[in-house]
């Protein structure tokens, strides 16, 4: 009888332990994903602000911020963003969204709109 109760107890502990470990993995993965998304958002916002301050504002004052200058600004922001991202963040983008340049360019364009408001 004691062996049966012990076996049932061991089975229950194993099942609860497996569930707890799975839940812990999910929490850790969510934390990591949120940290990486935050890093990406910060990198994009910082890159757009920097390019705006060092490149765009001056050209706008001179009346020379045309379509070609806009493309150069996006290229500069993309380069600044890529330089500031960790390899983990770059891997995250590639694994979840595919083309890193296309993904970041979309985020940069959205951030430009936000910073204009």
C-alpha positions as CSV (number, residue, x, y, z in Angstrom):
1,X,0.0,0.0,0.0
2,X,2.8,2.4,0.9
3,X,4.5,1.6,-2.4
4,X,1.4,2.4,-4.3
5,X,0.9,5.8,-2.5
6,X,4.6,6.5,-3.0
7,X,4.3,5.7,-6.7
8,X,1.3,8.0,-7.1
9,X,3.0,10.7,-5.2
10,X,6.1,10.4,-7.4
11,X,4.0,10.5,-10.5
12,X,2.1,13.6,-9.3
13,X,5.4,15.4,-8.4
14,X,6.8,14.6,-11.8
15,X,3.7,15.9,-13.6
16,X,3.6,19.1,-11.6
17,X,7.4,19.6,-12.0
18,X,7.1,19.2,-15.8
19,X,4.2,21.7,-15.9
20,X,6.1,24.2,-13.7
21,X,9.2,23.8,-15.9
22,X,7.2,24.4,-19.0
23,X,5.5,27.5,-17.5
24,X,8.9,28.8,-16.5
25,X,10.3,28.4,-20.0
26,X,7.3,30.3,-21.4
27,X,7.9,33.2,-18.9
28,X,11.6,33.2,-19.7
29,X,10.9,33.2,-23.5
30,X,8.3,36.0,-23.1
31,X,10.8,38.1,-21.1
32,X,13.5,37.6,-23.6
33,X,11.2,38.5,-26.5
34,X,10.0,41.6,-24.8
35,X,13.6,42.6,-24.0
36,X,14.6,42.2,-27.6
37,X,11.5,44.1,-28.9
38,X,12.3,46.9,-26.6
39,X,15.9,47.0,-27.7
40,X,14.8,47.1,-31.4
41,X,12.3,49.9,-30.7
42,X,14.9,51.9,-28.8
43,X,17.5,51.5,-31.6
44,X,15.0,52.6,-34.2
45,X,13.9,55.6,-32.2
46,X,17.4,56.7,-31.4
47,X,18.6,56.2,-35.0
48,X,15.7,58.3,-36.4
49,X,16.3,61.1,-33.8
50,X,20.0,61.1,-34.5
51,X,19.7,61.3,-38.3
52,X,17.0,63.9,-38.0
53,X,19.2,66.1,-35.8
54,X,22.4,65.7,-37.7
55,X,21.2,65.4,-41.3
56,X,17.5,66.2,-41.9
57,X,17.1,69.4,-39.9
58,X,20.0,71.1,-41.7
59,X,18.7,70.2,-45.1
60,X,15.2,71.3,-44.3
61,X,16.6,74.7,-43.2
62,X,18.4,75.0,-46.5
63,X,15.3,73.9,-48.4
64,X,17.1,70.9,-49.9
65,X,15.3,68.0,-48.3
66,X,14.0,66.3,-51.4
67,X,13.2,62.7,-52.2
68,X,16.8,61.8,-52.7
69,X,17.7,63.3,-49.4
70,X,14.9,61.3,-47.8
71,X,16.3,58.1,-49.2
72,X,19.7,59.0,-47.8
73,X,18.2,59.7,-44.4
74,X,16.5,56.3,-44.3
75,X,19.8,54.7,-45.3
76,X,21.7,56.5,-42.6
77,X,19.1,55.6,-40.0
78,X,19.2,52.0,-41.1
79,X,23.0,51.9,-40.7
80,X,22.8,53.5,-37.3
81,X,20.1,51.1,-36.2
82,X,22.0,48.0,-37.4
83,X,25.2,49.2,-35.7
84,X,23.4,49.6,-32.3
85,X,21.5,46.3,-32.3
86,X,22.9,43.2,-30.6
87,X,23.4,40.0,-32.5
88,X,20.5,38.5,-30.5
89,X,18.2,41.3,-31.7
90,X,19.3,40.8,-35.3
91,X,18.8,37.1,-35.0
92,X,15.4,37.6,-33.5
93,X,14.3,39.9,-36.4
94,X,15.6,37.5,-39.0
95,X,14.0,34.4,-37.4
96,X,10.6,36.1,-36.8
97,X,10.3,38.6,-39.6
98,X,12.7,37.5,-42.4
99,X,14.5,40.4,-44.1
100,X,16.1,42.5,-41.4
101,X,16.6,45.6,-43.6
102,X,13.0,45.5,-44.8
103,X,11.7,45.1,-41.3
104,X,13.9,47.9,-39.9
105,X,13.1,50.2,-42.8
106,X,9.4,49.8,-42.1
107,X,10.0,50.5,-38.4
108,X,12.1,53.6,-39.3
109,X,9.4,55.0,-41.5
110,X,6.8,54.5,-38.8
111,X,9.1,56.2,-36.3
112,X,9.6,59.2,-38.6
113,X,5.9,59.7,-38.7
114,X,5.6,59.4,-34.9
115,X,8.4,61.9,-34.3
116,X,6.8,64.4,-36.7
117,X,3.7,64.6,-34.5
